[in-house]
Amino acid sequence: MTPPIYWIFILAIPVACIAWTVTKEEVFREPREFCVERSKSCKSLFQRKLFYMFTCEYCFSHYVTILLLILTKYTLLYPDWRGYILAGFSIVWIANVYMSLYNLVRIDLKKIKLTAQKEEEKLKNGDLSP
């Protein structure tokens, strides 16, 4: 029996979280910078693509999804290899929607923070004009 379809939305959460953290957050900055450098300087196409994978959240989400499917054995619609392929691409797509939404929220929060800082500066300088 195939698991319920709503699991695909749940499984996409850790994929999005891991892919975003590895490719965007400060905690992995040094390894990411190393991978960026290697993705540009390696002579072998295979090596350049391998290192690039750790710098792109979309690319990396595919590999995280493969690992997740191996661990969970989740299939979508079909109980065989076709179900793994459908689940894999579906999870990647949903995870990337999650990451895009998260990025939009972060941009909005940064805008609000910058606006608040500008207003604070105006108040400190005694400028009360709108």
N, CA, C and O atoms as a MOPAC input file, in Angstrom:
PM7 MOZYME 1SCF
protein

 N      0.84000 1    -1.19700 1     0.00000 1
 C      0.00000 1     0.00000 1     0.00000 1
 C      0.87700 1     1.25000 1     0.00000 1
 O      1.86800 1     1.34000 1     0.72500 1
 N      0.49000 1     2.19000 1    -0.81800 1
 C      1.24800 1     3.44200 1    -0.90500 1
 C      0.87700 1     4.36200 1     0.25200 1
 O     -0.29100 1     4.44700 1     0.63100 1
 N      1.87300 1     5.05300 1     0.81500 1
 C      1.58100 1     6.00000 1     1.89500 1
 C      0.69700 1     7.14800 1     1.39400 1
 O      0.64800 1     7.41800 1     0.19400 1
 N      0.01000 1     7.81100 1     2.30100 1
 C     -0.86300 1     8.93200 1     1.89400 1
 C     -0.06300 1    10.03900 1     1.20700 1
 O      1.11600 1    10.24500 1     1.49400 1
 N     -0.72700 1    10.73600 1     0.30500 1
 C     -0.05100 1    11.75100 1    -0.50100 1
 C      0.40200 1    12.95100 1     0.34100 1
 O      1.35400 1    13.63400 1    -0.03600 1
 N     -0.25600 1    13.22000 1     1.46400 1
 C      0.13300 1    14.38400 1     2.26800 1
 C      1.55000 1    14.24700 1     2.82600 1
 O      2.15800 1    15.24200 1     3.22100 1
 N      2.07600 1    13.02800 1     2.86000 1
 C      3.44600 1    12.83800 1     3.35200 1
 C      4.47200 1    13.55300 1     2.48300 1
 O      5.55600 1    13.90700 1     2.94700 1
 N      4.11900 1    13.75900 1     1.22800 1
 C      5.06800 1    14.43200 1     0.34500 1
 C      5.34700 1    15.85300 1     0.82200 1
 O      6.46900 1    16.34200 1     0.69000 1
 N      4.33600 1    16.51800 1     1.37400 1
 C      4.50800 1    17.88500 1     1.88400 1
 C      5.31900 1    17.89400 1     3.18100 1
 O      6.04400 1    18.84800 1     3.46500 1
 N      5.18800 1    16.84500 1     3.94600 1
 C      5.95900 1    16.73100 1     5.19100 1
 C      7.41700 1    16.38700 1     4.87600 1
 O      8.33100 1    16.96100 1     5.46800 1
 N      7.63500 1    15.46500 1     3.95800 1
 C      9.00000 1    15.06900 1     3.61000 1
 C      9.77500 1    16.20300 1     2.92800 1
 O     11.00400 1    16.24400 1     3.00000 1
 N      9.07100 1    17.10800 1     2.27800 1
 C      9.74400 1    18.23400 1     1.62700 1
 C     10.30500 1    19.22700 1     2.64800 1
 O     11.21300 1    19.99100 1     2.32100 1
 N      9.78700 1    19.22900 1     3.86400 1
 C     10.26600 1    20.17600 1     4.88400 1
 C     11.72700 1    19.92100 1     5.25400 1
 O     12.52900 1    20.85300 1     5.18500 1
 N     12.11000 1    18.69800 1     5.64500 1
 C     13.53200 1    18.50500 1     5.96000 1
 C     14.44000 1    18.67600 1     4.74000 1
 O     15.58500 1    19.10700 1     4.88000 1
 N     13.94800 1    18.34700 1     3.56200 1
 C     14.75300 1    18.54800 1     2.35300 1
 C     15.03800 1    20.03700 1     2.18500 1
 O     16.18000 1    20.42800 1     1.94600 1
 N     14.01000 1    20.86400 1     2.30900 1
 C     14.18200 1    22.31300 1     2.17200 1
 C     15.10000 1    22.85100 1     3.26200 1
 O     15.97600 1    23.67400 1     2.99500 1
 N     14.90100 1    22.39300 1     4.46700 1
 C     15.70200 1    22.86000 1     5.59800 1
 C     17.18500 1    22.52400 1     5.41100 1
 O     18.04100 1    23.38900 1     5.59400 1
 N     17.48300 1    21.31000 1     5.05700 1
 C     18.87700 1    20.88400 1     4.88800 1
 C     19.50600 1    21.59100 1     3.69000 1
 O     20.62200 1    22.10200 1     3.78200 1
 N     18.79100 1    21.62000 1     2.57000 1
 C     19.33900 1    22.24900 1     1.36100 1
 C     19.59900 1    23.73300 1     1.59500 1
 O     20.63600 1    24.25000 1     1.18000 1
 N     18.67300 1    24.42400 1     2.25300 1
 C     18.84900 1    25.85900 1     2.51300 1
 C     20.01900 1    26.09000 1     3.46200 1
 O     20.85900 1    26.95700 1     3.22200 1
 N     20.06900 1    25.32800 1     4.51500 1
 C     21.12200 1    25.52000 1     5.51800 1
 C     22.50200 1    25.31800 1     4.92100 1
 O     23.39900 1    26.12700 1     5.15800 1
 N     22.68900 1    24.26300 1     4.15900 1
 C     24.00100 1    23.96600 1     3.59100 1
 C     24.40000 1    25.00600 1     2.54100 1
 O     25.56600 1    25.39200 1     2.46900 1
 N     23.44600 1    25.46000 1     1.72900 1
 C     23.79500 1    26.33300 1     0.61300 1
 C     23.67700 1    27.81900 1     0.90600 1
 O     24.14800 1    28.63200 1     0.11000 1
 N     23.06400 1    28.20300 1     2.02400 1
 C     22.82200 1    29.63900 1     2.25000 1
 C     23.24700 1    30.17100 1     3.61200 1
 O     23.59500 1    31.34700 1     3.71600 1
 N     23.23300 1    29.36900 1     4.63800 1
 C     23.43400 1    29.90200 1     5.98200 1
 C     24.90300 1    30.04400 1     6.34700 1
 O     25.77300 1    29.37100 1     5.79400 1
 N     25.14900 1    30.93200 1     7.28600 1
 C     26.50000 1    31.30600 1     7.70900 1
 C     27.29000 1    30.12700 1     8.26700 1
 O     28.50900 1    30.07000 1     8.10700 1
 N     26.62300 1    29.20400 1     8.90800 1
 C     27.30800 1    28.09100 1     9.55700 1
 C     28.13300 1    27.25800 1     8.55400 1
 O     29.12700 1    26.64000 1     8.93400 1
 N     27.72300 1    27.24600 1     7.29500 1
 C     28.44300 1    26.50000 1     6.26100 1
 C     29.16700 1    27.42700 1     5.28100 1
 O     29.48900 1    27.01400 1     4.16700 1
 N     29.42300 1    28.66800 1     5.68200 1
 C     30.03200 1    29.64200 1     4.77700 1
 C     31.39900 1    29.19900 1     4.25800 1
 O     31.63900 1    29.23700 1     3.05100 1
 N     32.29500 1    28.78100 1     5.15000 1
 C     33.64700 1    28.41000 1     4.73500 1
 C     33.65400 1    27.21700 1     3.77400 1
 O     34.28600 1    27.29300 1     2.72000 1
 N     32.96900 1    26.11700 1     4.11100 1
 C     32.94600 1    25.01100 1     3.14300 1
 C     32.28200 1    25.41700 1     1.82500 1
 O     32.69400 1    24.96400 1     0.75700 1
 N     31.26200 1    26.26300 1     1.89800 1
 C     30.58300 1    26.71300 1     0.67700 1
 C     31.52500 1    27.55700 1    -0.18400 1
 O     31.56900 1    27.38800 1    -1.40300 1
 N     32.28100 1    28.46700 1     0.44800 1
 C     33.24200 1    29.28100 1    -0.30100 1
 C     34.31200 1    28.40500 1    -0.95100 1
 O     34.73000 1    28.65900 1    -2.08100 1
 N     34.74800 1    27.37600 1    -0.23300 1
 C     35.70100 1    26.42300 1    -0.80200 1
 C     35.09200 1    25.74700 1    -2.03300 1
 O     35.74300 1    25.61300 1    -3.06900 1
 N     33.83500 1    25.32500 1    -1.90000 1
 C     33.15900 1    24.64700 1    -3.01600 1
 C     32.94500 1    25.59500 1    -4.19400 1
 O     33.06400 1    25.18000 1    -5.34700 1
 N     32.63300 1    26.85900 1    -3.92200 1
 C     32.47300 1    27.84300 1    -4.99800 1
 C     33.78800 1    27.97900 1    -5.76100 1
 O     33.81500 1    27.95200 1    -6.99100 1
 N     34.87200 1    28.12400 1    -5.00900 1
 C     36.19300 1    28.25100 1    -5.63600 1
 C     36.52800 1    27.01600 1    -6.47500 1
 O     36.97400 1    27.13200 1    -7.61600 1
 N     36.31000 1    25.85200 1    -5.90300 1
 C     36.62300 1    24.60300 1    -6.61900 1
 C     35.70700 1    24.40400 1    -7.83500 1
 O     36.13900 1    23.86100 1    -8.85200 1
 N     34.44300 1    24.84300 1    -7.73100 1
 C     33.52300 1    24.69000 1    -8.86600 1
 C     33.93600 1    25.55500 1   -10.04900 1
 O     33.51800 1    25.31400 1   -11.18100 1
 N     34.76300 1    26.56900 1    -9.77700 1
 C     35.25200 1    27.42600 1   -10.85700 1
 C     36.64900 1    27.03500 1   -11.34200 1
 O     37.00100 1    27.29700 1   -12.49200 1
 N     37.44400 1    26.41200 1   -10.47300 1
 C     38.85100 1    26.20200 1   -10.80400 1
 C     39.23900 1    24.76900 1   -11.17000 1
 O     40.30500 1    24.55300 1   -11.74700 1
 N     38.41200 1    23.80700 1   -10.85000 1
 C     38.77200 1    22.41200 1   -11.17600 1
 C     38.83100 1    22.21700 1   -12.68800 1
 O     38.05800 1    22.81200 1   -13.43900 1
 N     39.75000 1    21.38300 1   -13.10700 1
 C     39.90500 1    21.12900 1   -14.53800 1
 C     38.85700 1    20.15600 1   -15.05800 1
 O     38.40700 1    20.27100 1   -16.19800 1
 N     38.47500 1    19.21100 1   -14.23200 1
 C     37.51600 1    18.18800 1   -14.62800 1
 C     36.08300 1    18.71600 1   -14.51900 1
 O     35.70500 1    19.31900 1   -13.51500 1
 N     35.30800 1    18.48300 1   -15.55400 1
 C     33.90000 1    18.87700 1   -15.54900 1
 C     33.16500 1    18.20600 1   -14.38700 1
 O     32.36700 1    18.84300 1   -13.69900 1
 N     33.43900 1    16.92700 1   -14.17600 1
 C     32.80000 1    16.18800 1   -13.09100 1
 C     33.07700 1    16.84500 1   -11.74200 1
 O     32.16100 1    17.02000 1   -10.93800 1
 N     34.34100 1    17.21100 1   -11.48700 1
 C     34.69300 1    17.85000 1   -10.21500 1
 C     34.02000 1    19.20800 1   -10.07000 1
 O     33.53200 1    19.54500 1    -8.99200 1
 N     33.98900 1    20.00100 1   -11.15900 1
 C     33.33200 1    21.31500 1   -11.08800 1
 C     31.86300 1    21.15700 1   -10.72800 1
 O     31.35300 1    21.89500 1    -9.88500 1
 N     31.18600 1    20.22300 1   -11.34200 1
 C     29.76000 1    20.00000 1   -11.07700 1
 C     29.54200 1    19.43700 1    -9.67600 1
 O     28.57400 1    19.79400 1    -9.00400 1
 N     30.42400 1    18.57300 1    -9.24400 1
 C     30.31300 1    18.01100 1    -7.90000 1
 C     30.40300 1    19.11200 1    -6.84500 1
 O     29.59700 1    19.14300 1    -5.91500 1
 N     31.37000 1    20.01000 1    -6.97800 1
 C     31.50800 1    21.09900 1    -6.01100 1
 C     30.37900 1    22.11800 1    -6.14200 1
 O     29.93900 1    22.69400 1    -5.14700 1
 N     29.91100 1    22.33700 1    -7.37000 1
 C     28.80200 1    23.27100 1    -7.57400 1
 C     27.54500 1    22.80800 1    -6.84600 1
 O     26.76000 1    23.62400 1    -6.36300 1
 N     27.36400 1    21.51000 1    -6.77400 1
 C     26.18300 1    20.94300 1    -6.12500 1
 C     26.00600 1    21.47200 1    -4.69600 1
 O     24.87600 1    21.61700 1    -4.23000 1
 N     27.10400 1    21.76000 1    -4.00200 1
 C     27.02700 1    22.22900 1    -2.62700 1
 C     26.78400 1    23.72900 1    -2.52100 1
 O     26.71600 1    24.26900 1    -1.41600 1
 N     26.65500 1    24.40600 1    -3.65300 1
 C     26.44000 1    25.84900 1    -3.63500 1
 C     25.04700 1    26.24200 1    -4.13300 1
 O     24.64900 1    27.40000 1    -4.00600 1
 N     24.32500 1    25.31300 1    -4.68300 1
 C     23.02000 1    25.58500 1    -5.29600 1
 C     21.93900 1    24.81600 1    -4.53500 1
 O     21.96900 1    23.58700 1    -4.47400 1
 N     20.98200 1    25.55100 1    -3.95500 1
 C     19.96300 1    24.87500 1    -3.15200 1
 C     19.08700 1    23.95200 1    -3.99400 1
 O     18.64800 1    22.90700 1    -3.51200 1
 N     18.82900 1    24.32600 1    -5.24200 1
 C     18.02000 1    23.48000 1    -6.10700 1
 C     18.74200 1    22.16200 1    -6.39000 1
 O     18.16400 1    21.08400 1    -6.25600 1
 N     20.00500 1    22.26600 1    -6.78200 1
 C     20.79700 1    21.06100 1    -7.08500 1
 C     20.93900 1    20.17100 1    -5.85500 1
 O     20.73100 1    18.95900 1    -5.91500 1
 N     21.29300 1    20.79800 1    -4.75000 1
 C     21.53300 1    20.04100 1    -3.52600 1
 C     20.26300 1    19.35000 1    -3.03500 1
 O     20.32500 1    18.26400 1    -2.45900 1
 N     19.10200 1    19.98900 1    -3.26600 1
 C     17.84500 1    19.38700 1    -2.81000 1
 C     17.57400 1    18.04800 1    -3.49000 1
 O     16.90900 1    17.19200 1    -2.90800 1
 N     18.07100 1    17.84900 1    -4.69900 1
 C     17.90300 1    16.54700 1    -5.36400 1
 C     18.62400 1    15.44600 1    -4.59400 1
 O     18.08100 1    14.36000 1    -4.39300 1
 N     19.83700 1    15.73000 1    -4.17000 1
 C     20.62900 1    14.72000 1    -3.46800 1
 C     20.09100 1    14.45300 1    -2.05900 1
 O     20.11400 1    13.32000 1    -1.57800 1
 N     19.61300 1    15.50300 1    -1.41600 1
 C     18.99200 1    15.32300 1    -0.10200 1
 C     17.72500 1    14.48300 1    -0.25700 1
 O     17.44000 1    13.62100 1     0.57400 1
 N     16.97900 1    14.73300 1    -1.30800 1
 C     15.75600 1    13.96500 1    -1.57300 1
 C     16.07400 1    12.50000 1    -1.81900 1
 O     15.38200 1    11.62200 1    -1.30300 1
 N     17.10100 1    12.22600 1    -2.59300 1
 C     17.48800 1    10.82500 1    -2.84200 1
 C     17.80700 1    10.12400 1    -1.53000 1
 O     17.36200 1     9.00200 1    -1.29200 1
 N     18.58000 1    10.79100 1    -0.68200 1
 C     18.91100 1    10.21200 1     0.61900 1
 C     17.64500 1     9.98200 1     1.45900 1
 O     17.49700 1     8.94000 1     2.09700 1
 N     16.74800 1    10.95300 1     1.45200 1
 C     15.50300 1    10.83300 1     2.21200 1
 C     14.65100 1     9.67200 1     1.69400 1
 O     14.06300 1     8.93200 1     2.48300 1
 N     14.58600 1     9.51600 1     0.38400 1
 C     13.80200 1     8.41000 1    -0.18500 1
 C     14.41100 1     7.05500 1     0.16200 1
 O     13.68900 1     6.08100 1     0.37600 1
 N     15.73700 1     6.99400 1     0.21600 1
 C     16.38500 1     5.74400 1     0.62700 1
 C     16.04000 1     5.43000 1     2.08100 1
 O     15.75100 1     4.28600 1     2.43000 1
 N     16.07600 1     6.47400 1     2.93000 1
 C     15.79700 1     6.26000 1     4.35800 1
 C     14.33100 1     5.92700 1     4.63500 1
 O     14.03400 1     5.08300 1     5.48000 1
 N     13.41500 1     6.59100 1     3.92300 1
 C     11.98300 1     6.42900 1     4.23400 1
 C     11.28000 1     5.40100 1     3.36100 1
 O     10.22800 1     4.88000 1     3.73100 1
 N     11.86400 1     5.10700 1     2.19700 1
 C     11.23300 1     4.19900 1     1.22000 1
 C      9.86800 1     4.72300 1     0.76200 1
 O      8.97900 1     3.94100 1     0.42500 1
 N      9.71000 1     6.04700 1     0.75400 1
 C      8.45800 1     6.66500 1     0.33300 1
 C      8.31200 1     6.58600 1    -1.17900 1
 O      9.24800 1     6.89700 1    -1.91600 1
 N      7.14900 1     6.17300 1    -1.63700 1
 C      6.82400 1     6.16400 1    -3.05800 1
 C      5.53600 1     6.93600 1    -3.26900 1
 O      4.72500 1     7.07700 1    -2.35400 1
 N      5.35700 1     7.43000 1    -4.46800 1
 C      4.16400 1     8.20600 1    -4.80000 1
 C      3.40700 1     7.52100 1    -5.92700 1
 O      3.94800 1     7.34700 1    -7.01900 1
 N      2.19800 1     7.14100 1    -5.68200 1
 C      1.26300 1     6.53000 1    -6.62800 1
 C      1.58700 1     5.09200 1    -7.03600 1
 O      0.67500 1     4.28400 1    -7.20900 1
 N      2.84400 1     4.77000 1    -7.18700 1
 C      3.24600 1     3.41100 1    -7.57600 1
 C      4.16900 1     2.83600 1    -6.50700 1
 O      4.99200 1     3.56500 1    -5.95400 1
 N      4.05100 1     1.55200 1    -6.20600 1
 C      4.90000 1     0.95900 1    -5.15900 1
 C      6.28300 1     0.52800 1    -5.65200 1
 O      7.04500 1    -0.07700 1    -4.89700 1
 N      6.61100 1     0.83100 1    -6.89600 1
 C      7.89500 1     0.38500 1    -7.45400 1
 C      8.78700 1     1.58100 1    -7.79700 1
 O      8.59300 1     2.66700 1    -7.25000 1
 N      9.75400 1     1.39900 1    -8.69000 1
 C     10.71700 1     2.43200 1    -9.05200 1
 C     10.05200 1     3.69100 1    -9.59700 1
 O     10.57100 1     4.79300 1    -9.42500 1
 N      8.89300 1     3.52700 1   -10.26200 1
 C      8.18300 1     4.69500 1   -10.78700 1
 C      7.70000 1     5.58900 1    -9.65500 1
 O      7.70300 1     6.81500 1    -9.77300 1
 N      7.28500 1     4.96500 1    -8.55600 1
 C      6.85100 1     5.72600 1    -7.38800 1
 C      7.97900 1     6.52300 1    -6.75700 1
 O      7.76600 1     7.63200 1    -6.26700 1
 N      9.19500 1     5.95000 1    -6.77000 1
 C     10.35700 1     6.68300 1    -6.25000 1
 C     10.68600 1     7.89100 1    -7.12700 1
 O     11.00800 1     8.96400 1    -6.61600 1
 N     10.60400 1     7.71700 1    -8.43400 1
 C     10.90200 1     8.82600 1    -9.35100 1
 C      9.87500 1     9.93800 1    -9.18700 1
 O     10.23200 1    11.11200 1    -9.08300 1
 N      8.59700 1     9.56300 1    -9.16300 1
 C      7.54700 1    10.57900 1    -8.96800 1
 C      7.69700 1    11.28300 1    -7.62000 1
 O      7.58100 1    12.50600 1    -7.53700 1
 N      7.95100 1    10.51700 1    -6.58100 1
 C      8.12600 1    11.10100 1    -5.25200 1
 C      9.34500 1    12.01200 1    -5.22800 1
 O      9.30100 1    13.09800 1    -4.65000 1
 N     10.42100 1    11.57700 1    -5.84800 1
 C     11.64900 1    12.37200 1    -5.84600 1
 C     11.45500 1    13.73000 1    -6.47500 1
 O     11.77600 1    14.74900 1    -5.86300 1
 N     10.93700 1    13.76400 1    -7.68100 1
 C     10.76000 1    15.05400 1    -8.34200 1
 C      9.69100 1    15.90600 1    -7.65000 1
 O      9.79800 1    17.13200 1    -7.61600 1
 N      8.68400 1    15.27000 1    -7.11000 1
 C      7.64000 1    16.02100 1    -6.40100 1
 C      8.16900 1    16.64100 1    -5.12100 1
 O      7.87000 1    17.79500 1    -4.81500 1
 N      8.95100 1    15.88300 1    -4.37800 1
 C      9.52700 1    16.40500 1    -3.13400 1
 C     10.48100 1    17.56000 1    -3.43400 1
 O     10.46800 1    18.57700 1    -2.74000 1
 N     11.30400 1    17.40200 1    -4.46400 1
 C     12.22600 1    18.47700 1    -4.84600 1
 C     11.43900 1    19.73900 1    -5.19600 1
 O     11.78600 1    20.83400 1    -4.75400 1
 N     10.39500 1    19.58700 1    -5.97900 1
 C      9.60700 1    20.74700 1    -6.39400 1
 C      8.97600 1    21.43600 1    -5.18400 1
 O      9.05600 1    22.65800 1    -5.05500 1
 N      8.35900 1    20.66900 1    -4.31100 1
 C      7.71600 1    21.24800 1    -3.13000 1
 C      8.75600 1    21.87500 1    -2.20300 1
 O      8.52700 1    22.95500 1    -1.65900 1
 N      9.88200 1    21.21700 1    -2.02100 1
 C     10.94200 1    21.77200 1    -1.17500 1
 C     11.43100 1    23.10300 1    -1.73500 1
 O     11.71300 1    24.02300 1    -0.96700 1
 N     11.53600 1    23.22200 1    -3.03800 1
 C     11.97400 1    24.47600 1    -3.63100 1
 C     10.91500 1    25.55700 1    -3.54900 1
 O     11.25400 1    26.73800 1    -3.47700 1
 N      9.65400 1    25.19200 1    -3.55900 1
 C      8.59200 1    26.17000 1    -3.28300 1
 C      8.73300 1    26.66400 1    -1.84400 1
 O      8.64700 1    27.86600 1    -1.59100 1
 N      8.94800 1    25.74900 1    -0.90500 1
 C      9.15100 1    26.13900 1     0.49200 1
 C     10.33300 1    27.09700 1     0.62700 1
 O     10.24000 1    28.10500 1     1.32800 1
 N     11.45000 1    26.78100 1    -0.04500 1
 C     12.64100 1    27.63200 1     0.05900 1
 C     12.39400 1    29.00800 1    -0.56500 1
 O     12.88300 1    30.01400 1    -0.05200 1
 N     11.64600 1    29.05800 1    -1.65400 1
 C     11.32100 1    30.34500 1    -2.28000 1
 C     10.45200 1    31.18900 1    -1.35600 1
 O     10.67100 1    32.39200 1    -1.21700 1
 N      9.48100 1    30.56700 1    -0.73500 1
 C      8.62600 1    31.29700 1     0.21200 1
 C      9.43400 1    31.79100 1     1.40600 1
 O      9.25000 1    32.91900 1     1.86300 1
 N     10.32100 1    30.95300 1     1.90300 1
 C     11.17800 1    31.33700 1     3.02300 1
 C     12.05700 1    32.52000 1     2.64500 1
 O     12.24000 1    33.44100 1     3.44100 1
 N     12.59900 1    32.49500 1     1.43300 1
 C     13.42900 1    33.59700 1     0.96000 1
 C     12.62600 1    34.89200 1     0.87600 1
 O     13.12700 1    35.95200 1     1.25400 1
 N     11.38700 1    34.82100 1     0.38600 1
 C     10.53700 1    36.00900 1     0.32100 1
 C     10.26600 1    36.57500 1     1.70700 1
 O     10.29000 1    37.79100 1     1.90000 1
 N     10.01000 1    35.70500 1     2.66400 1
 C      9.77500 1    36.15500 1     4.04200 1
 C     11.02400 1    36.82000 1     4.59700 1
 O     10.93500 1    37.85600 1     5.25600 1
 N     12.18000 1    36.23900 1     4.34100 1
 C     13.44200 1    36.83100 1     4.82200 1
 C     13.68100 1    38.19200 1     4.20800 1
 O     14.12800 1    39.10800 1     4.89900 1
 N     13.39500 1    38.34800 1     2.92200 1
 C     13.56700 1    39.64400 1     2.26500 1
 C     12.64400 1    40.67100 1     2.89600 1
 O     13.06400 1    41.79500 1     3.17200 1
 N     11.38400 1    40.29500 1     3.12900 1
 C     10.44200 1    41.22000 1     3.76500 1
 C     10.91100 1    41.60900 1     5.15700 1
 O     10.81400 1    42.77600 1     5.53800 1
 N     11.41800 1    40.65000 1     5.92100 1
 C     11.90200 1    40.95200 1     7.27000 1
 C     13.11000 1    41.89100 1     7.21700 1
 O     13.24100 1    42.77900 1     8.05900 1
 N     13.98200 1    41.70000 1     6.24200 1
 C     15.13500 1    42.59100 1     6.09000 1
 C     14.68600 1    44.00600 1     5.74100 1
 O     15.23800 1    44.97800 1     6.25700 1
 N     13.68000 1    44.12700 1     4.86000 1
 C     13.14800 1    45.44400 1     4.50600 1
 C     12.57900 1    46.14200 1     5.72700 1
 O     12.82200 1    47.33000 1     5.93700 1
 N     11.82400 1    45.41200 1     6.53100 1
 C     11.22700 1    45.98700 1     7.74800 1
 C     12.32700 1    46.43100 1     8.70400 1
 O     12.23900 1    47.50600 1     9.29700 1
 N     13.35600 1    45.61500 1     8.85400 1
 C     14.46500 1    45.94700 1     9.74800 1
 C     15.19700 1    47.19300 1     9.27100 1
 O     15.52100 1    48.06500 1    10.07700 1
 N     15.46300 1    47.29000 1     7.96400 1
 C     16.13600 1    48.46600 1     7.41300 1
 C     15.29600 1    49.72300 1     7.56900 1
 O     15.81900 1    50.78800 1     7.89500 1
 N     13.99600 1    49.60100 1     7.33900 1
 C     13.09200 1    50.74100 1     7.52100 1
 C     13.08700 1    51.19700 1     8.96700 1
 O     13.11800 1    52.39700 1     9.23800 1
 N     13.05000 1    50.25900 1     9.89300 1
 C     13.06700 1    50.59500 1    11.31900 1
 C     14.37900 1    51.26700 1    11.69800 1
 O     14.37700 1    52.20800 1    12.49200 1
 N     15.50000 1    50.80700 1    11.14900 1
 C     16.80000 1    51.42100 1    11.43300 1
 C     16.85800 1    52.84700 1    10.90500 1
 O     17.40100 1    53.72900 1    11.57100 1
 N     16.30400 1    53.08700 1     9.71400 1
 C     16.27300 1    54.43500 1     9.15000 1
 C     15.43000 1    55.36500 1    10.02700 1
 O     15.80800 1    56.50900 1    10.27900 1
 N     14.29600 1    54.86300 1    10.48200 1
 C     13.43000 1    55.66300 1    11.35500 1
 C     14.13000 1    55.97300 1    12.66900 1
 O     14.01200 1    57.08100 1    13.19200 1
 N     14.85100 1    55.01100 1    13.19800 1
 C     15.60500 1    55.20000 1    14.43200 1
 C     16.67400 1    56.27200 1    14.25700 1
 O     16.85800 1    57.12600 1    15.12500 1
 N     17.37300 1    56.22200 1    13.13300 1
 C     18.40100 1    57.22000 1    12.83200 1
 C     17.78500 1    58.61500 1    12.74300 1
 O     18.36100 1    59.58500 1    13.23600 1
 N     16.61800 1    58.71200 1    12.11600 1
 C     15.94000 1    60.01000 1    12.00900 1
 C     15.60100 1    60.54800 1    13.38900 1
 O     15.79700 1    61.73100 1    13.66600 1
 N     15.09100 1    59.67500 1    14.25700 1
 C     14.74100 1    60.10500 1    15.60800 1
 C     15.97000 1    60.54800 1    16.39900 1
 O     15.92100 1    61.52900 1    17.14100 1
 N     17.06200 1    59.82100 1    16.23600 1
 C     18.30500 1    60.18800 1    16.93500 1
 C     18.83200 1    61.53100 1    16.47300 1
 O     19.37500 1    62.30300 1    17.26400 1
 N     18.66800 1    61.81100 1    15.16800 1
 C     19.16700 1    63.06400 1    14.61700 1
 C     18.20200 1    64.23000 1    14.81200 1
 O     18.49900 1    65.36000 1    14.42600 1
 N     17.05600 1    63.95100 1    15.40800 1
 C     16.06500 1    65.00400 1    15.67600 1
 C     15.20800 1    65.34800 1    14.48700 1
 O     14.46700 1    66.33000 1    14.52200 1
 N     15.29100 1    64.56200 1    13.43600 1
 C     14.47900 1    64.79200 1    12.24600 1
 C     13.14100 1    64.10600 1    12.43500 1
 O     13.06000 1    62.87800 1    12.42800 1
 N     12.08200 1    64.90200 1    12.60300 1
 C     10.74000 1    64.33200 1    12.85900 1
 C      9.86000 1    64.36000 1    11.62600 1
 O      8.67200 1    64.04700 1    11.71100 1
 N     10.41900 1    64.73100 1    10.47100 1
 C      9.60200 1    64.76000 1     9.25300 1
 C      9.35800 1    63.33600 1     8.76300 1
 O     10.20200 1    62.45900 1     8.94800 1
 N      8.18900 1    63.10600 1     8.13100 1
 C      7.84500 1    61.75000 1     7.66700 1
 C      8.67800 1    61.23300 1     6.55800 1
 O      8.46700 1    60.10900 1     6.10100 1

